[in-house]
Amino acid sequence: MGRRRTAWWRTRTRTWTRAQGGRRPVAVGGVVRRRVVVLTAALCATVALTGRPAIAAGSPGAYGYGQGDRVVDGATGTGDAVALKAGGAYRSSLPKGAKVYYGIDLDATSNAYVSVTAVPPAGTTVAATDGIRVSMQNASGTACTHRSATFGASRSPHPVAAWAAREAGKALCKGGGTYYVVVERVDASGSSSDTWGLELTAASEPPPAQAGTTEAPQVWDSASPETVTGEARRRAGGSGFAGATAVGQGVWRDDVRPGGTLFYKVPVDWGQQLSVTAGLGGSDGGSGYVTRALDLALYNPVRGSVDEAGLGYRGSERSVALEPLPPVEYRNRYSVVDHVNGMRFAGSYYLVVHLSTELADIFGQGPLPVTLRVRVGGSAHAGPGYAAKPEPANIFEVTAQDRAATAAAATGGVGGGGDRSMKVLAVAGIGAGSVLLATLGVWTVSARRRDGGRDRDRGRGRDRASTAAL
């Protein structure tokens, strides 16, 4: 059938061409088809940029890496360790039983911080004591600092972060040169053999322009602040640190499925005091008890762990609060208490909420309402006055953009996170697609009109030729 149709078309084309004095026909369909191909390619490119499969916030196992993360491989030793740069963000992996190394070149006066977020795959099995250990060491192998993060009693796989630092004023790691970041599993026995994803960030903090006291504040208001009240505003959490959703003081709510994790960020300036309470709403069905149903973790602007809290759950509404936190001050770093020591910078503080996978076995797969009550008290004041710019720039301050994002959240607008920006791009992509389709329609109509005009002109030419012959 296809060959007969082709032969028929060729015969008609030759007959029509001879009748028109050797001119070949203009195939309107061919022009449109070519333009359809061009437009389709452009539309596909738009979808590729804006229609990337979305990572649902709060979905089990979903983690939103930063779009600008550079992919690097961890080395098995210091000799071939890839160099990280202050201000950079990286994506890597950690096989079970492996110890991986990354290099970083430091000057003699700045503090350096490297945070590593471990991302176990969905459905993997983890032990309560499993997790990651991150350390920074000098060229001779002496450890500057090391910290660990584990899954705890929930035994529920979710992103956990640990950080290491080189503090220039401490004796163990003085001087500039090449240092090494070492990442390893804490206790992989009893866990699945899956490889974990890693997200690494590196930051540098220059010294203050003027030296100050080296003692932690001795007195601060450590009483539990009054709980924030009011109607909860729905505010979908982000799927990773890079796409954390901006919130300020207020009551915020989202729905989370068992195994899901939400990321929020709260701008806290020098002198301000943060307090957070997380609540888990009641379930419609099921009965039983989950030891660690909800995990609430607080991280500082360099993604260093500050404090965490958890709650057990029987199906009725429960809430848990972080320890009372001191106002943000440079001097807090000299405290030996973690939740004081971590409140050493101004900037965006991250709230990470995780629901245990065990909830699904007892209360079902359906999402449960999670409420965050956030208070930012105290008066902001000037910072220490750094002698140089930190990397990344503005990491240790509350910017106008941060304030705009929290203001948008308070008024119900779209504020600050990488996940939100993807929604804006998606809308832009739909708009671009509509423009392309409209353009296709205009081209098609124009082509038909041009070809219709050619046919009319040729008809008039044939009429004039016939009249002249008569």
C-alpha positions, 0 to 999 in steps of 0.5 A: 500500500505504501509503495502504491501511494508513493508511486501515485504521488510521484505521477501526480507530481510529474503531471502537475510540474509539466502543467506549470511549466517545469515549476515544482509544487510547494508542499505546504505539509512539508514546510509545516512538518519541518517547522514542527520538528524545529518547534518540537526540538525547542519545546523538548529543550524547554522541558529538559530545563524546566520539566525535570522530574520533581523530587516530592518534598517529604517523600521517602528516600528523596533528597534534593542535591544542589543544582550546582554540585560538582561530582567528585570521587572520594580517594582511597588515600591522601595521595590522589585526593580531589581538592575541595575549595572553600565555597564549593558544594560537591556530590560524591558517594560512600560504599559500605566498608570504605574510607574516602579522602578529599583534600583542601588547601587552607591558609594559616588564619581562616577557620575552615568547615566541611560538612558531609550529608550522607544520603542512604537509598530508600528501602535500605536497612540501617542499624541504630549505631550506623551513620558517618564520621567526618574528620579533618586532619593535617598532612601528617595525619593528626586529626584536627576535629571529628564528629559523627552522625547516626540514625539512632533508635528509629533505625530509619534511613534518612539524610544525616550530616556531620561536620569537621573543622580546622580552627586556626587558633588551635594547636593541633592544626596550625599553619597553612597547607593541604589538609584532608577530609576523611569520611567513613561509616560509623558502624555498618554491621547489620546494615545493607550493603548499599552505597550511600550518596554524599553531599559535601560543602566547604566554607571558610571564616576569616578572623575578626578584624579586631581580636576579642574575648576568647571566653564563652558568654557566662550568662544568657536567658536559658529559660524555655521561651513562650510557645508561638501560637496562632493559626498554622500556615501551610509551608511545604518543606524542601527536599535537601539543604540546597532547596530548604524552604525559608520560614521566619517566626510563626507556625508552619505546617506540612504533611509528611509520609513515613520515611519522608524528610523536610528541610527548612531554613530560618535566618537568625542574625547576631544577637537573636535567639532561636527556639523551635518546637515540632508537633506530630498530629494524630492518626486516623487509624492504627494502634501501637507505639513507635519509639522515635517517630519524629526526629527534629535536627538543627544545623547552623549555616555551615551545616554543622549539627547544633541540637536534635530532639525526638518523640515517641508516638501512640497515634495521638498528637505529640510535640517536642522542643529543642534545648533552649539555645543562646543568642547567636554570638561569635563567642559561643564557639568557646563553649564546650556544650554543643548546642551553645558552641554551634550557635556561633554564626549569623545566617540561615539555620536549617531545621530538618524533620524526619518521620520514621519508616516504622510509622507505616507498619502501625499507622499506615502509609498516609501522610501525617501533619507536622507543625513547626513553631518557630520563634526568633527573639532578641534584637539584632546587632552588628557582627564581629567585623571579619578581616576578609570575605568568607566563602561562600560570600554572605554565609555569615549574615542575614541578607536582604534576600533572606528577609524578603523570603521570610516576609513572603512566607509570612504573607503566603507568597513564594519564598526562598528555596531551590525547590520553589525556584523549580516551580517558577521554572516549571511555570516559565516552561509551560508559558514557553511551550504555549508561546511555541505552540502559538508560533507553530499555529501562526507559521502554519496559517501563514504558510497556507496563505502564502501557498494559496496566494501562489496558486491564485497568481498562477491561475491568473497567469494561465488565464492571461496566457489563454486570452493572449492565445485567443 
